[in-house]
């Protein structure tokens, strides 16, 4: 993605459509775990938004990302948040398997379910050019436990459950990370 017609500018979503990621990057790997190597030029590496968009596009598909050639403080914060959750001890359930019910088809939600603890991480991704809102239904039968704690863990902000639903707003080409415990 650093030359020719697939050279990335600010937006990986322009050169790497969701259907291509789904086809090329989501199969269960065998052998070494592959990492996606960002290829932003110097200008875009200094900006937060392109890195957040890349994370929104890739992590909802469970693609591992290298911290090179992107906005490193943004990437480092993201990596620390998911590491603190215990992402290495989770099972991934992609949005295409409908792991969580919600109201907006423009939003993609994948789930990382912790193997040992009763908690899940929702990776909520908006890959459109408009701010999107969705209501996420929390079904204790579907997630396997009765949740009592809902947190936007990237910003360390508690969320409130209303009528068994979380209302979540996601900026354009961005993501939210929600822990349910």
N, C-alpha and C positions, 0 to 999 in steps of 0.2 A: 504493500500500500504506500510505497514511497516514490513511485514513478509511473508514467503512462496514464492510461485512462482510469486506473484505479488508485491514483495518488490521492491520499486523504488530505483535505484541507482542515476545516474545523469540524466536519460532520462525518463520522463513520457511517451514519445512517444513509448517506448519499452514495457510498461506494460498497456498502455491505448490507444489502437488504435482509430483513428478518428471515425470508424463506431460504436464502443462501446460508445464513448462520445455522438455521435449523437443519439443513441438509449436510453441511460440512463440519460443523463444530459440536453438535449435540450427541453423536453416537457415543456409547460407552467405550472409553479408551481401553486399549489393551497394551500393556507394557508401560513405558515411561508416560508420565502425566504431561500432556502438552500445555504450554503457556502461550497466550496471545501476546505478541510483542507490539506495543503501540508504536506508531511511526509518525507522530506529529512533528512538524518542523519547529524550529526555534521559536517562532512567533506564537504558535498555538500551544506550545508547551508551557508558556507563561500564563495562559488563561485557564480558569477553573471550568467553565462551561463545557468545552470540548471533552475534557477528561470525564466529567460527570455523565455526559451523553454516551461516551464509549462504555463506561461502567454499566449504565442503564441498559444498553444494547446487549452486552456480553453476559453479565452476571445473571440476568433473567433466564439465560440458556445454560447456566452453570459452567461458563467458560472461565478458566483460570487466567488471570491477567498479570503480566509483568509490570513492575513499576517504572520501567525505563521509558524515556522519550514521551512523557506525559507530564501533567502538572503534579509533581511528586507530593507536595503537602496534601493535596486532595486525595490522591491515591493512598498515601500513608494513613490518613484518617479513616478512609473506607476500610482498608485492610485491618487496622486495629479494632474497628467496630465488629467486624465479622469474626476476627480471631477471638476477641473477648467473649463472643457468644458461644464459641466452641464449634465453629464451622467444620473443623476436621473430624468431628464426631457426629455427623448428620447424614441423613438420607435425603437426596434431592428428589423433589416431585415437580416436574415442569408444568408450566401454565397450560400446555396442550393436553394435560391429563385432568384438567379442571379440579385441582386440589382444594380450592377455596371458591365459594360462590360470591359473586359481586355483580354490581349493576351496570358497569360501563365496559362494553366490548373493546374500546380503544386502549384500556389498561390491561397489562399482562401481569399476573401475579404467580410467581413460583414460590415453592415452600421448601425450606430446609428444616426437616424434623430431627430433633436431637435424639440420638439413639438411647441414651441412658436417662436423661432428665425429661421431665414433662414440660417441654417448651418447644416452640417453633419460631422460625424466623420467616417473615413474609418479605419477599423482595418484590416491591411494587414498582413497575416500570411504565413510564409514559413516553412512547416513541413518536408522538405527534408534535406538531408545531403550535398546539394550543394547550393551555392549562386544562387539566382534566380532573374531575371529581368522581369518586365511586363510593358506594356503600358496600362494605365487606360484611357478609353474614358469617357469624361465628357459630358453627355447629359442633358441639362437643363430641358428638358421635363420629363426625368426620375427622376431627383432629386427635381424638383418642383420650381427651382429658377435659376437665372443667376448668377453664382459664379464669384467673382472678386478676391478672396483671397485664396491661397493654401499654407498650412503650415504643415511642419513636426513638430507637436506640442510637441513631446517628446524632441526634440533638439532645439526647437524654431528657425527653419530654413525655410525661404520662398522657395517654390517650383515654378518652371516656367512651365506654360502651353504652349506646342508647338502643334499647329494644333489640338486644342481641346483634347490633350492627355497629361497625366502626365507619365513620365518615372520614375519608382520606382524600386530600387534595394533593395533586402531584404537578409540579411545574412542567412546562414543555421540555422534551428531550432530557428528562431527569428521572430520579427514582426516590423512593422512600424505603427505609428498612424498619420493619415493625417486629418487635419481639412480643410473643404471646406466651405467658407462663401461667 
